[in-house]
Amino acid sequence: MAFWSSRAGGPSSSGVLPSPNIWRWPGVYEVENRAQDREHALFVALRAAFDWAGLDVVDVGCGDGFHLPMLARDARSVVGVEPHPPLVRRARRRVAGLDSIRVLAAGAQRLPLPDASVDLVHARTAYFFGPGCEPGLREAERVLRPGGAIAIIDLDATRHPYGSWMRADLPDYSPADVEDFFAAQGFDCRRVDTLWRFDDRESLGSVLRIEFSRRVAARAIAQTPGLTLPVGYRLHVRRRPATVLLPGGRPTS
């Protein structure tokens, strides 16, 4: 998944800011994905905000495609878009044989999709640093049909303990500023509490070590005595009106 973060360093040769976790450690990130939100609270909240059953979905920054089959259970079609070639290959292997899913190699700023061709643009932990993702938001709006929605899921750095560790590694990051940014862009915000559940301490430690600096990861591991970890998210949703007024006040759909 594309990671819009100053922590990620400079842009890659393709102009995309790299995601330092999944790009470098895709195997460990698979462990993280399997541990995250095993009760599917995020999907429940997303469905309550916008039900994509029978509709066309694009997952921007889909990484190695972990969420594509889950989206495809109810969608008419799902397109995963990912800029990092090794992850594109992993995603295509994951969804091989699932006819309703395609994986395309591209960045969020230039989605290889026609205008008004999808009903839901989904981005999970790809835009959570807010300012700087305006080109991607414009592209999302371009490919969205009237009545569709853009749904952005990001980590809620106001929630303890994960948010506290995140802010310790990123002292210049302001959760309030990010929320203000998305509010100014017309998104509403729902807070979703989830529980990460690991199979063993080794898995928990390996995941925290790819998410945080060595110092903060050591603190996070010490402060997590068991195999579960509460993690908060924000779900930002903006719907496109189903009817648009043309010049002169004539409605169109």
C-alpha positions in Angstrom: 0.0 0.0 0.0 1.2 3.5 -0.7 2.2 5.2 2.5 1.8 9.0 2.6 4.3 9.7 5.4 7.4 11.7 6.1 8.6 8.7 8.0 8.7 6.7 4.8 11.6 8.8 3.4 11.8 10.2 -0.1 9.7 9.1 -3.0 10.7 6.0 -5.0 11.7 6.2 -8.7 8.0 6.0 -9.6 7.3 9.1 -7.5 5.4 7.0 -4.9 6.3 7.3 -1.2 7.2 3.8 -0.1 5.5 2.0 2.8 8.4 0.9 5.0 6.6 -2.0 6.6 5.0 -4.0 3.8 7.5 -3.1 1.2 10.5 -4.4 3.2 8.8 -7.2 5.2 5.8 -8.5 3.3 5.9 -11.8 5.2 5.7 -10.2 8.6 3.1 -7.8 7.3 1.0 -10.9 6.3 1.2 -11.9 10.0 0.0 -8.4 10.9 -2.9 -8.5 8.5 -4.0 -11.8 9.9 -3.8 -10.5 13.5 -5.6 -7.2 12.8 -9.3 -6.8 13.6 -10.2 -10.5 13.7 -13.8 -9.5 14.6 -14.0 -7.4 11.4 -15.2 -4.3 13.2 -13.8 -2.1 10.4 -15.8 -4.0 7.7 -18.9 -3.7 9.8 -18.4 0.0 10.2 -17.6 0.4 6.5 -20.7 -1.5 5.5 -22.9 0.6 7.8 -21.4 3.8 6.1 -21.7 2.5 2.6 -22.9 -1.0 1.5 -21.0 -2.1 -1.5 -23.0 -5.3 -2.2 -23.5 -5.7 -5.9 -21.4 -2.7 -6.7 -17.9 -1.9 -8.2 -15.1 -1.3 -5.8 -11.5 -0.1 -6.1 -9.0 -0.7 -3.3 -6.3 2.0 -3.6 -2.9 1.0 -2.2 -4.1 -2.6 -1.9 -0.6 -3.9 -1.0 -0.4 -7.7 -1.5 -4.2 -7.9 -1.9 -5.1 -9.2 1.6 -8.5 -7.4 1.7 -9.5 -7.9 -2.0 -11.2 -11.3 -1.5 -13.2 -9.9 1.5 -14.4 -7.0 -0.5 -15.2 -9.3 -3.4 -17.5 -11.5 -1.4 -20.3 -9.0 -1.9 -19.1 -6.7 -4.7 -19.9 -7.1 -8.3 -16.2 -6.4 -9.1 -13.1 -5.3 -7.3 -10.0 -3.7 -8.7 -6.8 -3.5 -6.5 -4.4 -0.8 -7.4 -0.8 -1.0 -6.1 2.4 0.9 -7.2 5.0 -1.5 -5.9 5.7 -4.3 -8.4 6.6 -7.1 -5.9 3.4 -6.5 -4.1 1.4 -6.4 -7.4 2.8 -9.9 -8.1 1.9 -11.2 -4.6 -1.6 -9.7 -4.9 -2.2 -11.3 -8.3 -1.1 -14.7 -6.9 -3.5 -14.3 -4.0 -6.5 -13.6 -6.2 -5.7 -16.0 -9.0 -8.8 -17.8 -10.1 -11.2 -15.1 -8.6 -12.7 -13.8 -11.8 -14.3 -10.7 -10.2 -10.9 -9.3 -9.0 -8.3 -7.5 -11.0 -5.0 -6.1 -9.8 -3.4 -3.1 -11.6 0.0 -1.6 -11.2 -0.4 2.2 -10.6 -0.2 4.9 -8.0 -3.1 6.7 -6.4 -2.4 9.9 -8.4 -3.1 8.2 -11.7 -5.7 5.5 -11.4 -5.9 3.4 -14.6 -9.7 3.5 -14.6 -12.3 5.4 -16.6 -14.2 8.4 -15.2 -17.3 7.5 -13.1 -16.5 3.8 -13.2 -16.7 2.6 -9.6 -19.1 3.0 -6.6 -16.6 2.7 -3.7 -13.0 3.9 -3.5 -11.5 2.1 -0.5 -8.1 3.0 1.0 -6.9 1.4 4.2 -3.9 2.9 6.0 -2.7 4.5 2.8 -3.7 8.2 3.4 -3.6 8.6 7.2 -1.1 11.5 7.1 -3.7 13.7 5.4 -2.1 16.7 3.8 -0.2 15.7 0.7 -2.8 13.2 -0.6 -4.9 15.8 -2.4 -3.9 14.4 -5.9 -5.1 11.0 -4.8 -8.4 12.4 -3.5 -9.0 14.2 -6.8 -8.4 10.9 -8.7 -10.7 9.1 -6.4 -13.4 11.6 -7.1 -12.8 11.3 -10.8 -13.4 7.6 -11.0 -16.4 7.7 -8.6 -19.9 7.4 -9.9 -22.7 9.7 -8.6 -24.0 8.3 -5.4 -20.7 6.5 -4.7 -18.3 7.0 -1.7 -14.7 7.4 -0.9 -13.8 5.5 2.3 -10.4 6.1 4.0 -9.4 4.0 7.0 -6.4 5.3 9.0 -5.0 4.6 12.5 -6.3 6.8 15.3 -3.3 8.1 17.0 -5.4 9.5 19.8 -6.2 6.0 21.1 -3.9 4.4 23.7 -1.7 2.4 23.6 -1.0 2.1 19.8 -1.5 5.8 19.2 0.9 6.8 22.0 3.6 4.6 20.4 2.9 6.1 17.0 3.2 9.7 18.3 6.4 8.8 20.2 8.0 7.9 16.8 6.4 10.8 15.0 6.5 13.8 17.3 5.5 16.2 14.5 2.4 14.2 13.7 -0.8 15.9 14.8 -4.0 13.7 14.8 -6.1 16.8 15.2 -4.6 18.4 12.1 -5.3 15.3 10.1 -8.9 15.1 11.3 -9.3 18.8 10.4 -7.8 18.2 7.0 -10.3 15.4 6.1 -13.2 17.4 7.6 -12.3 20.4 5.4 -12.3 18.0 2.4 -15.9 17.0 3.2 -15.3 13.7 5.0 -17.1 12.6 8.1 -15.3 10.6 10.8 -16.2 7.5 12.7 -14.0 6.0 15.3 -13.6 2.3 15.3 -12.1 0.3 18.1 -10.5 -3.1 17.1 -8.5 -5.8 18.7 -5.4 -7.3 17.2 -4.9 -11.0 18.3 -1.7 -12.8 17.7 -1.0 -16.5 17.8 2.2 -16.2 19.9 4.6 -13.6 21.4 7.1 -14.0 18.6 4.5 -12.9 16.0 3.5 -9.9 18.1 7.1 -8.8 18.6 8.0 -9.2 14.9 5.0 -7.0 13.9 5.7 -4.2 16.4 9.3 -4.2 15.3 8.4 -3.3 11.7 5.9 -0.7 12.8 8.0 1.3 15.2 11.6 2.3 15.8 13.7 -0.1 17.9 13.3 2.0 21.1 9.5 2.4 20.7 9.0 -1.2 19.6 10.8 -2.5 22.7 8.5 -0.3 24.9 5.4 -1.5 23.0 6.4 -5.2 23.4 7.0 -4.7 27.2 3.7 -2.9 27.6 1.8 -5.7 25.8 2.0 -8.7 28.2 -0.4 -11.0 26.4 -1.4 -11.8 22.8 -4.0 -9.1 22.2 -3.6 -5.4 21.4 -6.4 -2.8 21.3 -5.9 -0.5 18.2 -8.2 2.4 17.3 -9.0 3.5 13.7 -10.8 6.4 12.0 -13.1 5.8 9.1 -13.4 8.9 6.9 -16.2 8.7 4.4 -17.3 11.2 1.7 -20.2 10.5 -0.5 -20.7 11.9 -4.0 -24.2 13.3 -4.5 -26.4 11.0 -6.6 -27.7 14.0 -8.6 -25.5 16.8 -9.9 -26.9 20.1 -11.1 -25.8 21.2 -14.6 -25.5 24.8 -15.5 -29.0 26.3 -15.6 -30.2 24.1 -12.8 -30.9 20.9 -14.8 -30.3 17.7 -12.8 -28.3 14.8 -14.1 -27.4 11.4 -12.6 
